[in-house]
Amino acid sequence: MTAKADIKRIAEGIDSQFGDEVTAFFDRETGDVLFITGEDRNAVEQGDPLDSYPEWQHEMLETAKMITNDTVGL
């Protein structure tokens, strides 16, 4: 089932774009706006192991992996 979209959250995601540094994606399943940095996306595309990054960065890298692999219907 498709989630209901919160137009305010989508607009905030669009407004918070920081050039090439941060990109926002809309998750059609949850209605969430997800953000990833170009650095996180590059790390995922290069296949860098998760444990080569600090623990605080793992969640962001998992999000980047999900977006890059388009496992959530973005």
Secondary structure, DSSP 8 states (H G I E B T S, - for coil): ------HHHHHHHHHT--TTSEEEEE-TTT--EEEEEHHHHHHHHHT--GGGS-HHHHHHHHHHHHHHTT-S--
